[in-house]
Amino acid sequence: MWFPSILQKPGFSKKPGFSARAKPHRTLRLNLEQLEDRTLLSSYSAATVSDLIADINAANSAGGSNTITLAPKTMFTLTQVNNTTDGGNGLPVIAANDNLTIVGNGDTIERCRKNAPTFRLFEVASGASLTLMNLTVQNGSAEFGGAILNAFDGALWLSGCTLSGNSATFGGGIYSMGLTTVQSTTVSHNSALEGGGIYDDVGTVSIFNDSVVCHNTASLRGADVFIYLGGLYVSDSTVCIVYNAIGP
């Protein structure tokens, strides 16, 4: 930001019959010192389901960039609905302006199949961002996005993850209307009416770096990926069956 570099004092005025030399104007020079970027990052840790729910709520309240680190090789088994947004979620919706990263180390986040009602695991709201790293998301069930629903203008990044055993009417693993990136991730053994693995609605799905989207099932179309009006980009990965609703 630039400030005026000169602040001037008013000069003398000449009165009738008086002659004087005006004093020179003084200048005040402002020196601006650049400050370092002091964006605050919030870090949390979770070893239980209640920890994870509390941490997501805290990150939503804080906004900005937040990281939750999971206790290694832990099973986070969800048994009840946390909220009924868009059909129901087992965890709090990732709120707008929350850029959340959940870091696992061989962890699993799952819906209990025996006693739990139907719900997906994650939902990314419009204007929110969720990154999942090195964990498995399984057994979710919903109408849209069995494991994860990425809303319009949301951002979802999966790195080193596995999505398996999830089911939905549309998008057994993922239903995406935003930007979804799948890196070094396996999406398999999920099921849906359309888009057994991934349903790409109006957003963009990028699959790269040795990812595998195969062995999913759809009772109608798009066993592995269903593209409605979105865009699909695949690089150095395996995607078995793709159905494009608007063209070849």
C-alpha positions as CSV (number, residue, x, y, z in Angstrom):
1,M,0.0,0.0,0.0
2,W,1.4,3.4,-0.9
3,F,1.0,6.4,1.3
4,P,1.6,10.1,0.3
5,S,5.3,10.7,0.6
6,I,5.1,14.4,1.4
7,L,3.1,16.1,4.1
8,Q,3.4,19.9,3.8
9,K,3.0,22.6,6.4
10,P,1.1,25.6,5.1
11,G,3.3,28.5,3.9
12,F,3.4,32.0,5.2
13,S,1.0,34.6,3.8
14,K,2.1,38.1,3.0
15,K,0.3,40.9,4.9
16,P,0.1,44.4,3.4
17,G,3.2,46.5,4.2
18,F,5.1,43.4,5.5
19,S,7.8,41.7,3.5
20,A,9.4,38.5,4.7
21,R,11.0,35.5,3.1
22,A,8.8,32.4,3.6
23,K,10.4,29.5,5.4
24,P,11.1,26.5,3.3
25,H,8.5,23.8,3.4
26,R,9.6,20.7,5.4
27,T,8.8,17.3,4.1
28,L,8.0,14.2,6.2
29,R,9.1,11.0,4.6
30,L,7.3,7.8,5.6
31,N,9.3,4.6,5.6
32,L,7.2,1.4,5.3
33,E,8.6,-1.8,6.6
34,Q,7.2,-5.0,5.0
35,L,5.9,-7.5,7.5
36,E,6.1,-11.3,7.1
37,D,2.9,-13.2,6.3
38,R,1.5,-14.1,9.6
39,T,-1.4,-16.3,8.6
40,L,-2.4,-18.4,11.6
41,L,-2.6,-22.2,11.1
42,S,-4.7,-24.2,13.6
43,S,-3.6,-27.8,14.4
44,Y,-5.6,-30.4,16.1
45,S,-5.3,-34.1,16.9
46,A,-7.9,-36.9,17.1
47,A,-7.9,-40.4,18.6
48,T,-11.6,-40.9,18.9
49,V,-14.8,-40.1,17.0
50,S,-15.8,-37.5,19.5
51,D,-12.3,-35.9,19.1
52,L,-12.7,-35.8,15.4
53,I,-16.2,-34.2,15.5
54,A,-15.0,-31.6,18.0
55,D,-11.9,-30.8,15.9
56,I,-14.0,-30.3,12.7
57,N,-16.4,-28.0,14.6
58,A,-13.4,-26.0,16.0
59,A,-11.8,-25.7,12.5
60,N,-15.1,-24.6,11.1
61,S,-15.3,-21.9,13.8
62,A,-11.7,-20.8,13.3
63,G,-11.9,-20.7,9.5
64,G,-8.7,-20.4,7.4
65,S,-6.2,-23.3,7.1
66,N,-6.6,-26.1,9.7
67,T,-5.0,-29.5,10.1
68,I,-6.3,-32.5,12.0
69,T,-3.8,-35.3,12.6
70,L,-5.3,-38.7,13.4
71,A,-3.8,-41.2,15.8
72,P,-2.0,-43.8,13.7
73,K,-3.8,-46.9,12.6
74,T,-7.1,-46.0,14.4
75,M,-10.6,-47.1,13.4
76,F,-13.1,-44.2,13.6
77,T,-16.5,-46.0,13.5
78,L,-19.5,-43.7,13.3
79,T,-22.8,-45.0,14.6
80,Q,-25.2,-42.0,14.3
81,V,-26.1,-39.0,12.1
82,N,-24.3,-35.8,13.1
83,N,-26.5,-33.6,10.9
84,T,-29.2,-34.0,8.2
85,T,-27.7,-31.7,5.6
86,D,-28.4,-33.0,2.1
87,G,-29.6,-36.3,3.4
88,G,-27.4,-36.8,6.4
89,N,-23.7,-36.8,7.4
90,G,-21.8,-38.8,10.0
91,L,-19.4,-35.9,10.5
92,P,-19.9,-32.1,10.6
93,V,-20.1,-30.4,7.2
94,I,-16.9,-28.8,6.2
95,A,-18.0,-25.1,6.3
96,A,-17.3,-22.3,3.9
97,N,-13.9,-20.6,4.4
98,D,-12.6,-23.7,6.2
99,N,-9.6,-25.2,4.4
100,L,-9.3,-28.4,6.3
101,T,-6.6,-31.1,6.0
102,I,-7.1,-34.5,7.7
103,V,-3.8,-36.4,7.9
104,G,-4.0,-40.1,8.6
105,N,-1.5,-42.9,9.0
106,G,-3.3,-46.0,8.0
107,D,-6.5,-44.9,9.7
108,T,-10.1,-45.8,8.7
109,I,-13.2,-43.6,9.0
110,E,-16.3,-45.7,8.5
111,R,-20.0,-45.9,9.0
112,C,-21.0,-48.9,11.2
113,R,-22.9,-51.3,9.0
114,K,-24.7,-53.2,11.8
115,N,-26.6,-50.6,13.8
116,A,-26.1,-47.2,12.1
117,P,-28.7,-45.4,10.0
118,T,-27.7,-44.4,6.5
119,F,-25.4,-41.4,6.1
120,R,-22.4,-40.4,4.2
121,L,-19.1,-39.7,5.9
122,F,-18.1,-36.2,4.6
123,E,-19.7,-33.2,3.0
124,V,-17.7,-30.2,1.6
125,A,-19.8,-27.1,1.5
126,S,-19.7,-24.4,-1.2
127,G,-16.6,-22.3,-0.6
128,A,-14.9,-25.0,1.6
129,S,-11.9,-27.2,1.0
130,L,-11.1,-30.7,2.3
131,T,-7.9,-32.6,1.9
132,L,-7.8,-36.3,3.0
133,M,-4.4,-38.0,3.3
134,N,-3.4,-41.6,3.9
135,L,-6.7,-43.0,5.2
136,T,-9.6,-45.2,4.2
137,V,-13.2,-44.0,4.0
138,Q,-15.8,-46.9,3.9
139,N,-19.3,-48.1,4.3
140,G,-21.0,-44.7,3.8
141,S,-24.6,-44.7,2.3
142,A,-26.6,-41.7,1.0
143,E,-28.6,-40.6,-2.0
144,F,-25.8,-38.3,-3.3
145,G,-22.2,-39.4,-2.5
146,G,-22.0,-42.5,-0.4
147,A,-18.6,-41.5,1.1
148,I,-18.2,-37.8,0.2
149,L,-20.4,-35.1,-1.3
150,N,-18.4,-32.2,-2.8
151,A,-20.9,-29.3,-3.2
152,F,-20.8,-26.7,-6.0
153,D,-17.7,-24.5,-5.6
154,G,-16.2,-26.9,-3.1
155,A,-12.7,-28.3,-3.3
156,L,-11.8,-31.9,-2.5
157,W,-8.3,-33.5,-2.6
158,L,-7.6,-37.1,-1.9
159,S,-4.0,-38.3,-1.6
160,G,-3.0,-41.8,-0.7
161,C,-6.6,-42.8,0.2
162,T,-9.0,-45.7,-0.3
163,L,-12.7,-45.4,-0.8
164,S,-14.4,-48.7,-0.6
165,G,-17.8,-50.3,0.3
166,N,-19.8,-47.1,0.0
167,S,-23.2,-46.9,-1.8
168,A,-25.5,-44.2,-3.1
169,T,-28.1,-43.5,-5.7
170,F,-25.6,-41.2,-7.4
171,G,-21.9,-41.4,-6.8
172,G,-21.2,-44.5,-4.7
173,G,-17.8,-43.1,-3.6
174,I,-18.0,-39.4,-4.5
175,Y,-20.6,-37.1,-5.8
176,S,-18.9,-33.9,-7.0
177,M,-20.2,-30.5,-8.2
178,G,-16.9,-28.7,-7.4
179,L,-13.2,-29.4,-8.0
180,T,-12.1,-32.9,-7.1
181,T,-8.6,-34.2,-7.3
182,V,-7.7,-37.8,-6.8
183,Q,-4.0,-38.6,-6.4
184,S,-2.4,-42.0,-5.6
185,T,-5.8,-43.1,-4.4
186,T,-8.0,-46.2,-5.0
187,V,-11.7,-46.0,-5.5
188,S,-13.1,-49.5,-5.7
189,H,-16.0,-51.8,-4.7
190,N,-18.5,-49.0,-4.3
191,S,-21.9,-49.1,-5.9
192,A,-24.7,-46.8,-7.1
193,L,-27.5,-46.5,-9.6
194,E,-25.2,-44.1,-11.7
195,G,-21.6,-43.5,-11.0
196,G,-20.6,-46.4,-8.9
197,G,-17.2,-44.9,-8.1
198,I,-17.5,-41.2,-8.9
199,Y,-20.4,-39.1,-10.2
200,D,-19.1,-35.9,-11.8
201,D,-22.0,-33.5,-12.0
202,V,-21.0,-29.9,-13.1
203,G,-17.4,-29.7,-11.6
204,T,-14.1,-31.1,-12.7
205,V,-12.5,-34.4,-11.6
206,S,-8.8,-34.9,-12.0
207,I,-7.4,-38.4,-11.5
208,F,-3.6,-38.8,-11.6
209,N,-0.4,-40.3,-10.1
210,D,-1.1,-44.0,-10.1
211,S,-4.7,-43.8,-8.9
212,V,-7.1,-46.6,-9.6
213,V,-10.9,-46.2,-10.2
214,C,-12.1,-49.7,-11.0
215,H,-14.2,-52.6,-9.8
216,N,-17.2,-50.4,-8.8
217,T,-20.7,-51.2,-9.9
218,A,-23.7,-49.2,-11.3
219,S,-27.1,-50.8,-11.8
220,L,-27.8,-48.3,-14.6
221,R,-24.7,-46.4,-16.1
222,G,-21.2,-45.5,-15.3
223,A,-19.8,-48.3,-13.2
224,D,-16.7,-46.4,-12.3
225,V,-17.2,-42.8,-13.4
226,F,-20.4,-41.0,-14.6
227,I,-19.9,-37.6,-16.2
228,Y,-23.0,-35.5,-16.4
229,L,-21.9,-31.9,-17.4
230,G,-18.5,-32.0,-15.7
231,G,-14.9,-32.5,-17.0
232,L,-12.7,-35.5,-16.4
233,Y,-8.9,-35.5,-16.7
234,V,-6.9,-38.7,-16.2
235,S,-3.1,-39.0,-16.1
236,D,-0.9,-42.0,-15.2
237,S,-3.9,-43.7,-13.7
238,T,-6.4,-46.5,-14.4
239,V,-10.1,-45.7,-14.8
240,C,-12.0,-48.8,-16.1
241,I,-15.5,-47.8,-17.1
242,V,-16.6,-44.2,-17.9
243,Y,-20.0,-43.1,-19.1
244,N,-20.3,-39.6,-20.6
245,A,-23.9,-38.3,-20.7
246,I,-23.2,-35.6,-23.2
247,G,-20.8,-37.3,-25.6
248,P,-18.2,-39.9,-26.4
